[in-house]
Amino acid sequence: MKQVQWLLRSGLKCALALALVAPLAGWSAEERERGVGDVVYVPTPQVVVEEMLAMAKTGPKDFIIDLGSGDGRMVITAAKKFGARGFGVDLSDELLAEARANATAAGVADRAEFRKQNLFETDLKQATIISTYLLPEMNEKLRPKILALPPGTRVVAHDYHFGDWPPDEQKTIPVPEKIVGTPGISYTYMWVVPAKVGGRWTSEFKHGAVATTCEFEFTQTYQVISGSAKIGAQTVKLPDSRIKGDQIEFAVLVKAGDAATRHEFHGTIKGDTIDGTVSIGSGSTAKQLPWSAKLVAAAAGAK
Ligand SMILES: C[S@@+](CC[C@H](N)C(=O)[O-])C[C@H]1O[C@@H](n2cnc3c(N)ncnc32)[C@H](O)[C@@H]1O
């Protein structure tokens, strides 16, 4: 049901997205004509900029790239209020000049740079955070490039989604003065680029002198994983679980006679290895053991 509601709202938002390119009551022709390229210029309200940066947990170690940077507010706020660095790209000379002047006025010109560049051709490798306020089809076109970035890279978007990639977090923010998209409301979304884990993995954990071998078959769709686990002689279905960046966490019940013991796996995915712990049992009697896994065969064509 939730998915249906999300799809309906996405459809509605696609229609509203078209309103971004159509003449808008209350938005002067001069303002609409300031954007250059694939979408007109509409600034993200400042309260929403700050909420997006907070959702991404922006900090001094971050490097943000704003794709279609307008007057520069996203990168400038990230630098001034959150201590980050970064750059914005736009195709409008006028907006780039305004963004640079705004960065100088805010005292962050050394940490907030603005480049004349097509956002589809921008090298994203430096980014720990990507931000967008673009049409849904533009976000979708960018999606493969973003999913290829290191696990843990955050993506924040104003009003529009990235196709069927479900957000890790979303918020609805009342913005009474907003007249574009859904009047009076801004939607903000945050995604974390997931590590690739789809495929077959073998692993082992030792309980005293007893070694238990396991085999996992993970099916991955973006950050959602499912599949099966063979623990000792038993094969169990994995419940749908989520990975966040390079962190994996899932739990299975392993039967022994009439009893079932909870096995809770936590780990960090680093290429073809996972290192972490397995917690066996529950409550104060649970035992935590080191756990590691090795990739045997990666799944082909996983999202
Ligand atoms: C909706 S505005 C968002 C501005 C800013 N990111 C914000 O949230 O306030 C989109 C911006 O993208 C720019 N733009 C459109 N197509 C572009 C492209 N292909 N490459 C770079 N910038 C582009 C426009 O000039 C406009 O400034």
The ligand as an SDF file (V2000), in Angstrom:
LIG
                    3D

 27 29  0  0  0  0  0  0  0  0999 V2000
   15.9340   24.1750  -10.4140 C   0  0  0  0  0  0  0  0  0  0  0  0
   17.4690   25.0720  -10.4810 S   0  0  0  0  0  0  0  0  0  0  0  0
   18.2460   24.5720   -8.9570 C   0  0  0  0  0  0  0  0  0  0  0  0
   19.2520   25.5710   -8.4210 C   0  0  0  0  0  0  0  0  0  0  0  0
   19.9530   25.1780   -7.1170 C   0  0  0  0  0  0  0  0  0  0  0  0
   20.5260   23.8540   -7.1690 N   0  0  0  0  0  0  0  0  0  0  0  0
   19.0080   25.2530   -5.9550 C   0  0  0  0  0  0  0  0  0  0  0  0
   18.5770   24.1760   -5.4780 O   0  0  0  0  0  0  0  0  0  0  0  0
   18.6910   26.3610   -5.5150 O   0  0  0  0  0  0  0  0  0  0  0  0
   18.3420   24.1360  -11.7370 C   0  0  0  0  0  0  0  0  0  0  0  0
   19.6270   24.7900  -12.2520 C   0  0  0  0  0  0  0  0  0  0  0  0
   20.2240   23.8660  -13.1480 O   0  0  0  0  0  0  0  0  0  0  0  0
   20.8570   24.5710  -14.2030 C   0  0  0  0  0  0  0  0  0  0  0  0
   20.9960   23.6200  -15.3260 N   0  0  0  0  0  0  0  0  0  0  0  0
   20.0180   23.1340  -16.1330 C   0  0  0  0  0  0  0  0  0  0  0  0
   20.5280   22.2290  -17.0000 N   0  0  0  0  0  0  0  0  0  0  0  0
   21.8610   22.1280  -16.7280 C   0  0  0  0  0  0  0  0  0  0  0  0
   22.9240   21.3470  -17.2690 C   0  0  0  0  0  0  0  0  0  0  0  0
   22.7240   20.4650  -18.2550 N   0  0  0  0  0  0  0  0  0  0  0  0
   24.1610   21.4920  -16.7310 N   0  0  0  0  0  0  0  0  0  0  0  0
   24.3830   22.3860  -15.7210 C   0  0  0  0  0  0  0  0  0  0  0  0
   23.4020   23.1390  -15.1640 N   0  0  0  0  0  0  0  0  0  0  0  0
   22.1600   23.0220  -15.6640 C   0  0  0  0  0  0  0  0  0  0  0  0
   19.9440   25.7450  -14.4460 C   0  0  0  0  0  0  0  0  0  0  0  0
   20.6320   26.8300  -15.0620 O   0  0  0  0  0  0  0  0  0  0  0  0
   19.4600   26.0790  -13.0240 C   0  0  0  0  0  0  0  0  0  0  0  0
   20.2880   27.0560  -12.4500 O   0  0  0  0  0  0  0  0  0  0  0  0
  1  2  1  0
  2  3  1  0
  2 10  1  0
  3  4  1  0
  4  5  1  0
  5  6  1  0
  5  7  1  0
  7  8  2  0
  7  9  1  0
 10 11  1  0
 11 12  1  0
 11 26  1  0
 12 13  1  0
 13 14  1  0
 13 24  1  0
 14 15  1  0
 14 23  1  0
 15 16  2  0
 16 17  1  0
 17 18  1  0
 17 23  2  0
 18 19  1  0
 18 20  2  0
 20 21  1  0
 21 22  2  0
 22 23  1  0
 24 25  1  0
 24 26  1  0
 26 27  1  0
M  CHG  2   2   1   9  -1
M  END
$$$$
